[in-house]
Amino acid sequence: MFNLDEITSIHTSPYRLYHSLGQVIRSKIQSGEWAVGKQIPSERMLIQAFGVSRATVRQAIENLVKEGILYRQHGKGTFVAPPKIIHGTLRILDFTTIMKRNGLTPSSRLLGKELYIPPLDIRRALDLPESHKVYYIERLLSVNNLPMVIENTYIPAARFPGLLDNYIIAEEPLTFINHYYGIQISKESESFEPVILENYEANLLGVKLGFPALWVEYHVYDAAGGPVTFITALLRGDRCRFYIDLSSE
C-alpha cells in the first residue's frame, strides 16, 4: 500500500508530519493509484503504516477535505473526491452543460416552490412594485450525487401566469421559461463574494458549519431589457475553481 520511500519521507521532510502525510496521500490521488470514489485507508491503518499519532493523521485528512481532495461519508469512511470543476466564469445558468463537459453527471432536487410577496431586495432586483408577487423555486444541484449548489430562483408572477402549475421539476427554470413562454434571454449580469455557510446551507451541502462558499447573484434580462428572473446561489468552496483570462487581445 505504501512503499518504504513514502514512509521514510514523512519523518525526513522539513515540514510538519501532517503536511508530509498529506503530500503522500495527494500524490497517490494525482498519480491515479487512488481513483475517484476509492476509500482511503482508515486512521488506524495510516497510524500503523507511518508511525505517527492519531492527531497527525486527522489533521492531514482534515486539510485534504477542506481542499476538496477528499470527502467524508458518515459511518463509512473517507473517499477520494471528484476533480474540481474548472471554468472561466461561474455560469450557474449553464450548470448542466458545464458538468457534462467535465465528464460528470449533474442532477437536481426540488427543495421548495411557492408564490409570495418578496422582500425589498428581491423586488428591487426584479423592478417590481411593492404589492407584486414572485414565484420562488429552490433547488439543490449535485454532481455525481455530491451536493454542490443551493440555487434560489425568483420570477415575476404577473409576467408568467401559471408557472408553478406547469413547471417541470427536472428542468432548469430558465429553460422552462424559454420553452413554455417563448422568452429569449438577451443579457445577464453576475456578481459573487466569499461567505461562510450557516447550519441550513451546510447541512444541505453535507459540510460543517462555517465551511467556505461562494455567494452568487444573477440578473437575467430579455431583449427589451426587462427583468426575467433573479437567481442567487451558494456554491461549495471546495468543489470549484474559477479563472479569469488576463491575456492580451
FENNORLIN-V569995 format. One record per residue. N is the residue number from 0. PHI is phi in whole degrees, 0 to 359 (999 if undefined). D_FIRST is the distance of its C-alpha to the first C-alpha in Angstrom with 1 decimal. Layout:
BEGIN
N:PHI:D_FIRST
N:PHI:D_FIRST
END
This chain:
BEGIN
0:999:0.0
1:233:3.8
2:270:6.7
3:298:10.0
4:299:11.9
5:294:10.0
6:293:10.5
7:294:14.0
8:299:15.0
9:299:15.0
10:264:17.7
11:255:19.6
12:291:20.1
13:287:23.7
14:275:22.6
15:296:22.2
16:303:18.9
17:294:18.5
18:292:19.2
19:294:16.7
20:297:13.9
21:299:15.3
22:294:15.2
23:296:11.5
24:297:11.1
25:300:14.1
26:294:12.9
27:299:9.9
28:285:12.9
29:296:15.5
30:281:13.8
31:90:13.6
32:296:9.9
33:254:10.4
34:279:13.9
35:304:16.9
36:88:17.1
37:286:13.5
38:281:12.9
39:277:10.4
40:303:9.1
41:292:12.3
42:304:14.1
43:299:13.9
44:294:10.2
45:292:10.2
46:299:13.3
47:292:12.0
48:292:9.0
49:253:11.4
50:64:14.6
51:240:16.4
52:278:18.9
53:298:18.8
54:298:21.3
55:296:19.0
56:297:16.2
57:295:18.9
58:293:20.6
59:298:17.6
60:291:17.1
61:301:20.9
62:297:21.4
63:288:19.1
64:294:20.9
65:297:24.2
66:283:23.3
67:84:22.6
68:274:19.0
69:238:17.9
70:217:20.2
71:256:20.6
72:239:22.1
73:303:24.1
74:81:23.1
75:242:20.0
76:140:17.5
77:244:16.3
78:231:15.8
79:284:15.6
80:279:19.3
81:297:21.4
82:298:22.5
83:293:25.6
84:280:28.9
85:245:30.6
86:202:34.4
87:289:37.5
88:240:39.4
89:294:38.6
90:48:40.5
91:298:39.8
92:298:42.8
93:252:40.7
94:307:37.6
95:298:37.2
96:297:37.8
97:295:35.4
98:296:32.5
99:295:33.1
100:296:33.3
101:273:29.8
102:76:28.6
103:246:28.4
104:249:30.3
105:275:32.9
106:207:34.7
107:219:37.3
108:227:38.7
109:286:42.2
110:263:42.4
111:176:46.2
112:207:49.4
113:197:52.9
114:247:56.2
115:202:57.4
116:276:59.2
117:280:56.6
118:289:56.6
119:302:58.2
120:296:55.2
121:287:54.5
122:299:58.3
123:294:58.4
124:298:55.4
125:256:57.2
126:55:60.7
127:253:61.9
128:296:65.0
129:299:64.5
130:271:65.3
131:283:63.1
132:258:60.1
133:230:56.7
134:273:54.2
135:242:50.9
136:233:47.6
137:246:44.3
138:229:41.1
139:252:37.4
140:260:35.5
141:235:31.9
142:230:29.4
143:51:27.0
144:69:28.3
145:259:27.3
146:301:30.5
147:233:31.5
148:220:35.2
149:256:38.2
150:247:41.2
151:239:44.9
152:244:47.7
153:240:51.4
154:230:54.0
155:301:57.8
156:290:59.2
157:296:62.7
158:280:61.5
159:233:59.3
160:299:61.2
161:75:59.4
162:300:55.9
163:293:54.1
164:291:55.9
165:251:54.7
166:296:51.3
167:268:48.4
168:305:45.4
169:284:42.9
170:265:44.8
171:297:44.5
172:307:47.6
173:291:48.8
174:296:48.3
175:298:50.3
176:299:53.1
177:296:53.3
178:288:53.6
179:274:55.8
180:248:58.0
181:72:57.9
182:274:57.0
183:261:55.7
184:277:53.5
185:249:55.0
186:215:53.5
187:223:50.4
188:225:49.6
189:219:46.5
190:218:45.6
191:208:42.5
192:206:41.5
193:287:38.5
194:220:38.8
195:246:37.1
196:287:36.6
197:263:38.6
198:306:38.0
199:301:39.1
200:293:37.3
201:298:34.1
202:296:34.1
203:295:34.7
204:271:31.9
205:73:29.4
206:232:29.0
207:278:30.3
208:304:33.9
209:89:34.5
210:293:31.8
211:289:32.9
212:208:34.5
213:247:37.0
214:262:40.5
215:238:42.1
216:235:45.8
217:238:47.2
218:249:50.9
219:239:51.8
220:233:55.4
221:270:57.4
222:296:59.6
223:272:62.4
224:88:60.3
225:277:60.3
226:296:57.2
227:262:55.4
228:199:52.5
229:235:50.7
230:234:47.0
231:241:44.7
232:213:40.9
233:246:38.1
234:249:34.8
235:302:31.5
236:288:30.9
237:266:27.2
238:250:27.3
239:228:29.8
240:228:30.5
241:246:34.1
242:221:35.8
243:235:39.4
244:279:40.5
245:256:42.9
246:292:43.6
247:288:47.3
248:293:49.2
END
